[in-house]
Amino acid sequence: MSKFNRLLLIAPIEMTRTPAFDRADALASATGAMLHIMALDNTHTQAGSERFRSEAQTQAQPRSSPFVQLHRHWLEQQARHQQGFGLQPTVEVIEPRSTLDCVPKRVRDFPADMVIKDSQYVPAPERDFHLTLDWLLLRDCPAHLHLVTDGKNPKPLKILAAIDLSHLEELSQGLNDRILDVASTLAASCGAALHLLNVSAWAVLGGNGTSVPTSTLQTSLRDAVNDVQDEALGVLAERYEIEKKRRHHLVGVPHQVLIHFARQQAFDILVLGTAYQHAAGRYLGSTTEQVLNQAPCSLIIVKPLP
């Protein structure tokens, strides 16, 4: 089981305690990790088109230095409040003239175990034209990314780890183990119930990325695939001491099953992995992308090994 030593909260410029703020405090307290708070300028955290940024945006004047000082002072007050609980958060306000693109670089300069921020929803018609900070961090940040959707339980009570047993673990760079390591560490630190889910529905043909529902396969082959995945699920669950009543092997379209099950069972956090690639500077589609656009609860997106 790993240990969280450094957490990075990306806070909005508004001087309010968002759900991500409360979640970061709760996780820092539970894990004993150091918390660093980085505040961003509001104009650069809104969904904005990189392709079609207006001239007015490009030439916008930065806010005054006193505003930045005021915000830093407010963050320091919040940090002093948390020190009463044994924590010593540090704070930083990125100057308003900084662009959205510089944020992942600044995040990489601060080697956090996890980056925490409020989830930013973008309507479907706008996703092809807008690249949000969530997507930039998903694509470029090496740390695990925690996107918080609500403030119901700052200290999570139920955590769902979603794994993919359709590939050999060697082909996914041990991603299933990384997912379970993160999920089990948080569950143990927070005293949360940890559940494990595998969705069996797809078989990859010919190594070309084409997928078909397993219902089109011969019954005997489908049963054999399910048996192998059941066995692998049991092995992983035993390794991380997940009791049988919290192991789930469901059938269906992966992202649909994940969204429905997480919402139905009222999980506080869904932990899942992503293996990504670059194409025209964008993150390519996957189960993670589908879940991200319809998040049923807060998400922790575990990154593959570099």
Secondary structure by P-SEA (a helix, b strand, c coil): cccccbbbbbccccccccaaaaaaaaaaaaacbbbbbbbbbcccccccccccccccccccccccaaaaaaaaaaaaaaaaaaccccbbbbbbbccccccccaaaaaaaaccccbbbbcbbbbccccccccccaaaaaacccccbbbbbcccccccccbbbbbbbcccccccccaaaaaaaaaaaaaaaaacbbbbbbbbccccccccccbbbbcccccaaaaaaaaaaaaaaaaaaaaaaccccccbbbbbccaaaaaaaaaaaacccbbbbccccccccccccccaaaaaaaccccbbbbbbccc
